[in-house]
Amino acid sequence: MKVRQRIEKPHASLYAHPRVFKKLREIAAAEDCKPHDLYVEGLRMVLARYGYDLDRLEKGEA
């Protein structure tokens, strides 16, 4: 019998006013993307400001 292993992905909650999330959904719809894509774009911008690269961090290179 093969036992399935469940690998948990890191999870983080983002707290903001509901109007903020509504606006992000509107922007995502207008840009034909998902709100998550906008969150990742924001993370990239903040990390770049401080001299880090999101892709390198995710690969464990930085």
N, C-alpha and C positions, 0 to 999 in steps of 0.2 A: 504494500500500500504506500503510495506516494503522498507525503505530507506537503501541503502548500504553505509556503512562507509568505507572510504579508510584510511588505517593505513599506514602512511609513515614510511619507514625504514630509519635510519640514513644513510647518504651518505657522502663519502669522496673521493676526487680525489687524484690520485697518479701521480705525474709528474716525468717522467724520459725520457731519450733519447730513441727514437724508437729502437735502437739496444739493449737496456736493455730489453725492452718488447719482442723483437724477441727472445733473448736468454732465457728469462723466459718461453716463449711458447715452445721452443725446449726442455728445461729441463722438463717441464710438460709432453710433449709428450713422452719423454724417460722414465719418471717415471709413466706413465699411470695415470695422474691426471690433474687437471685444474690449470691454473696459479693462480687462487684465492686460491687454497690450499697452494701454495707456499707463497703467501702473508700472509696468516694466520699463516703459520709456522714461518715466519719472525717476525710477531707481537708477537707470543708466546715467541720467543727467546729474543726479546728486553725487553718485560715485565718481563720475568723471571730474566733477568740480573739486573733489578731494584727491584726485590723482589715481583712482582705481578703475579697473575695467571689469564690468559685470561678468563677461564671458570667462575671463581668466580666473576670477574668483570662484565661479561655479565649477571650473575644471580643477581647482585646487592649485593653480599656478602662482597665485599672488599671495 
